[in-house]
Amino acid sequence: MGSVLVFMGILVGSFVAAFALLALIVKLNERPYEKRGQHNPIPRDKPQA
């Protein structure tokens, strides 16, 4: 049972590390999208017109 617990620990640890890396990538990718939204206010004006 000890080896199973170690395997599960490694599996969960790798999953958490991958999730943290994915979250970091998403945060880095949010900045260009925000800049694009600020430079392109045209879509916001279309519903008003």
C-alpha positions in Angstrom: 0.0 0.0 0.0 2.9 2.3 0.7 4.0 2.3 -3.0 0.4 3.0 -4.1 0.3 6.1 -1.8 3.7 7.3 -3.2 2.4 6.8 -6.7 -0.8 8.7 -5.9 1.3 11.5 -4.3 3.4 11.9 -7.4 0.4 11.8 -9.7 -1.4 14.5 -7.6 1.7 16.5 -7.4 2.3 16.5 -11.1 -1.3 17.4 -11.7 -1.1 20.4 -9.3 2.1 21.5 -11.0 0.6 21.2 -14.5 -2.5 23.1 -13.3 -0.3 25.9 -11.8 1.7 26.1 -15.0 -1.5 26.4 -17.0 -2.9 29.1 -14.7 0.4 31.0 -15.1 0.2 30.8 -18.9 -3.4 32.0 -18.8 -2.5 35.0 -16.7 0.3 35.9 -19.1 -2.0 35.6 -22.1 -4.7 37.8 -20.5 -2.5 41.0 -20.8 -2.4 41.1 -24.6 -6.1 40.5 -24.8 -6.8 43.4 -22.5 -4.6 45.6 -24.5 -6.4 44.6 -27.7 -9.7 45.3 -26.1 -8.5 48.8 -25.2 -7.2 49.5 -28.7 -10.3 48.2 -30.4 -13.4 49.9 -28.9 -15.2 49.4 -32.2 -17.2 46.3 -31.1 -18.5 48.3 -28.1 -19.8 51.1 -30.4 -21.5 48.7 -32.8 -24.3 47.7 -30.4 -24.9 51.4 -29.5 -25.3 52.3 -33.2 
